[in-house]
């Protein structure tokens, strides 16, 4: 009879339990995100992610058969884990400026890093950053500036004629362009210029063009 089988003796302690399901998937996507930030798209390989996550390539293949699937899953996880708070101040201007400030705190670094690190992917896939944005964003998610404008119309702060989606979303488009071009957080002065000097005058005058 072995010592371990004697009455009253404890069995040897087991090692850490194997990760499964959601826990394993979260660990893999965490590792994938780290690899992407550190090594960029050229270094974003199944081998690198598996090594960082402490798992094997077949485990990754079973969940994400294509390299693109793993990339989009990693970006989607981190994009959706950092939602931007949408203020409700009772003022169109303050809501717009507040939202862009919140975006600058929560997303500026992510926007610039993603833009730099995955340009090779965009080129190889014949895609665009806009296509990537649409892929990771929930299809039914309301656009923040659509909500901001709708609230202003309900309050009677803004006239109610329809405006094009391009005009409504312009502040965030300009903010994103500034973040990508400067590769640093966008300051309050620029945010206020976007809202006060560009968007509000345009918003007050713009209506959807009627077909001739």
C-alpha positions as CSV (number, residue, x, y, z in Angstrom):
1,X,0.0,0.0,0.0
2,X,1.4,3.4,-0.9
3,X,1.9,6.1,1.6
4,X,-0.7,8.2,-0.1
5,X,-3.4,5.5,0.2
6,X,-3.1,5.2,4.0
7,X,-6.1,6.3,6.0
8,X,-6.0,9.8,7.1
9,X,-3.3,10.9,4.7
10,X,-4.0,13.7,2.2
11,X,-3.6,13.3,-1.5
12,X,-1.0,15.5,-3.1
13,X,-2.2,19.0,-4.0
14,X,-3.4,19.3,-7.6
15,X,-2.1,22.0,-9.9
16,X,-4.2,24.9,-11.1
17,X,-7.3,23.8,-12.9
18,X,-7.4,24.1,-16.7
19,X,-9.1,27.2,-18.1
20,X,-12.1,26.5,-20.1
21,X,-15.0,28.2,-21.9
22,X,-15.3,32.0,-21.3
23,X,-12.3,32.1,-19.0
24,X,-10.0,30.6,-21.6
25,X,-11.4,32.8,-24.4
26,X,-10.9,35.9,-22.3
27,X,-7.3,34.9,-21.5
28,X,-6.6,34.3,-25.2
29,X,-8.1,37.6,-26.3
30,X,-6.2,39.5,-23.6
31,X,-3.0,37.9,-24.9
32,X,-4.0,38.7,-28.5
33,X,-4.5,42.3,-27.7
34,X,-1.1,42.5,-25.9
35,X,0.6,40.9,-28.9
36,X,-1.1,43.3,-31.3
37,X,0.0,46.4,-29.3
38,X,3.5,45.2,-28.8
39,X,4.3,43.6,-32.2
40,X,1.8,45.1,-34.6
41,X,0.0,43.2,-37.3
42,X,3.2,41.5,-38.7
43,X,3.8,39.9,-35.3
44,X,0.2,39.0,-34.7
45,X,0.5,35.3,-35.3
46,X,-1.2,32.2,-33.9
47,X,2.1,31.1,-32.5
48,X,2.8,34.4,-30.7
49,X,-0.8,34.6,-29.2
50,X,-0.7,31.0,-28.1
51,X,2.6,31.4,-26.4
52,X,1.5,34.6,-24.6
53,X,-1.8,32.9,-23.5
54,X,-0.1,29.7,-22.4
55,X,-2.1,27.5,-24.7
56,X,-1.7,25.8,-28.0
57,X,-2.3,26.8,-31.6
58,X,-5.1,24.1,-32.1
59,X,-7.1,25.7,-29.3
60,X,-7.0,29.0,-31.2
61,X,-7.8,27.5,-34.6
62,X,-10.9,25.8,-33.2
63,X,-12.3,29.1,-32.0
64,X,-11.0,31.4,-34.7
65,X,-10.2,29.4,-37.9
66,X,-9.0,32.5,-39.7
67,X,-6.3,34.9,-38.7
68,X,-8.7,37.7,-39.4
69,X,-11.3,36.2,-37.0
70,X,-8.8,36.3,-34.1
71,X,-7.8,39.9,-34.9
72,X,-11.4,41.2,-35.0
73,X,-12.3,39.3,-31.8
74,X,-9.4,40.9,-29.9
75,X,-10.2,44.4,-31.1
76,X,-13.9,43.9,-30.5
77,X,-13.4,42.8,-27.0
78,X,-11.3,45.8,-26.0
79,X,-13.4,48.3,-28.0
80,X,-16.6,47.2,-26.3
81,X,-15.0,47.0,-22.9
82,X,-14.4,50.8,-22.9
83,X,-17.7,52.4,-23.7
84,X,-17.7,56.2,-23.9
85,X,-20.0,57.8,-21.4
86,X,-22.7,60.0,-23.1
87,X,-23.4,63.1,-21.0
88,X,-26.9,64.5,-20.5
89,X,-26.4,68.0,-19.4
90,X,-29.5,69.7,-20.9
91,X,-27.3,71.6,-23.3
92,X,-26.4,70.6,-26.9
93,X,-23.0,72.2,-26.7
94,X,-22.1,70.8,-23.3
95,X,-23.3,67.3,-24.3
96,X,-21.1,67.4,-27.4
97,X,-18.0,68.8,-25.7
98,X,-18.5,66.4,-22.8
99,X,-18.7,63.4,-25.0
100,X,-15.6,64.3,-26.9
101,X,-13.7,64.8,-23.7
102,X,-14.9,61.4,-22.5
103,X,-13.7,59.9,-25.8
104,X,-10.4,61.5,-25.4
105,X,-9.9,60.0,-21.9
106,X,-11.2,56.5,-22.9
107,X,-10.4,56.0,-26.5
108,X,-7.6,58.3,-27.8
109,X,-4.8,55.8,-27.1
110,X,-6.8,52.9,-28.5
111,X,-7.7,54.8,-31.7
112,X,-4.1,55.8,-32.4
113,X,-2.6,52.4,-31.6
114,X,-5.2,50.5,-33.6
115,X,-4.7,52.9,-36.5
116,X,-0.9,52.4,-36.5
117,X,-0.7,48.7,-35.7
118,X,-3.2,47.3,-38.2
119,X,-2.6,49.4,-41.3
120,X,-0.9,46.3,-42.8
121,X,-4.1,44.3,-42.2
122,X,-6.2,47.0,-43.8
123,X,-4.0,47.0,-46.8
124,X,-3.8,43.2,-47.1
125,X,-7.5,42.8,-46.7
126,X,-8.3,45.5,-49.2
127,X,-10.4,47.0,-46.4
128,X,-10.5,50.3,-44.5
129,X,-10.6,51.6,-41.0
130,X,-14.2,52.4,-41.6
131,X,-15.0,48.8,-42.4
132,X,-13.1,47.7,-39.3
133,X,-15.1,50.1,-37.2
134,X,-18.4,48.8,-38.6
135,X,-17.2,45.2,-37.9
136,X,-16.5,45.7,-34.2
137,X,-19.4,48.1,-33.5
138,X,-22.8,46.5,-32.7
139,X,-25.2,47.0,-35.6
140,X,-28.0,48.2,-33.4
141,X,-25.9,50.6,-31.4
142,X,-27.2,54.2,-31.6
143,X,-24.7,56.7,-32.7
144,X,-23.8,59.1,-29.9
145,X,-24.3,62.3,-31.8
146,X,-27.6,61.1,-33.2
147,X,-28.8,60.8,-29.6
148,X,-27.3,64.2,-28.6
149,X,-29.1,65.9,-31.5
150,X,-32.4,64.1,-30.9
151,X,-32.4,65.2,-27.3
152,X,-31.7,68.8,-28.3
153,X,-34.6,68.7,-30.7
154,X,-36.9,67.3,-28.0
155,X,-35.9,70.1,-25.7
156,X,-36.7,72.7,-28.4
157,X,-33.0,73.8,-28.3
158,X,-32.6,72.9,-32.0
159,X,-34.9,73.2,-34.9
160,X,-36.3,69.9,-36.1
161,X,-35.6,69.6,-39.9
162,X,-33.7,66.4,-40.8
163,X,-30.0,66.6,-41.2
164,X,-27.6,64.2,-43.0
165,X,-25.8,61.6,-40.9
166,X,-22.5,63.1,-42.1
167,X,-23.3,66.4,-40.5
168,X,-24.6,64.9,-37.3
169,X,-21.5,62.7,-36.8
170,X,-19.0,65.3,-37.9
171,X,-17.7,66.2,-34.4
172,X,-16.5,62.6,-33.7
173,X,-15.1,62.3,-37.3
174,X,-13.0,65.5,-36.8
175,X,-12.0,64.3,-33.3
176,X,-10.8,60.9,-34.7
177,X,-8.9,62.6,-37.5
178,X,-7.1,64.9,-35.1
179,X,-6.2,61.9,-32.8
180,X,-4.8,59.9,-35.7
181,X,-2.9,62.7,-37.3
182,X,-1.3,64.0,-34.1
183,X,-0.9,60.7,-32.4
184,X,-1.7,62.3,-29.0
185,X,-4.7,63.2,-26.9
186,X,-6.9,66.0,-28.3
187,X,-7.0,69.0,-26.0
188,X,-9.9,71.0,-24.9
189,X,-9.1,73.9,-27.2
190,X,-9.4,71.7,-30.3
191,X,-12.5,70.0,-29.0
192,X,-14.2,73.4,-28.4
193,X,-13.1,74.6,-31.9
194,X,-14.7,71.5,-33.4
195,X,-18.0,72.1,-31.6
196,X,-18.2,75.9,-31.6
197,X,-16.5,76.9,-34.8
198,X,-17.5,74.0,-37.1
199,X,-20.4,71.9,-35.9
200,X,-22.9,74.1,-34.2
201,X,-23.0,76.7,-37.1
202,X,-23.3,73.9,-39.6
203,X,-25.9,72.0,-37.6
204,X,-28.1,75.1,-37.3
205,X,-28.1,75.6,-41.1
206,X,-27.9,72.1,-42.4
207,X,-30.9,70.1,-43.7
208,X,-31.1,67.0,-45.8
209,X,-31.0,67.9,-49.5
210,X,-34.2,67.0,-51.4
211,X,-33.8,65.2,-54.7
212,X,-34.3,67.5,-57.7
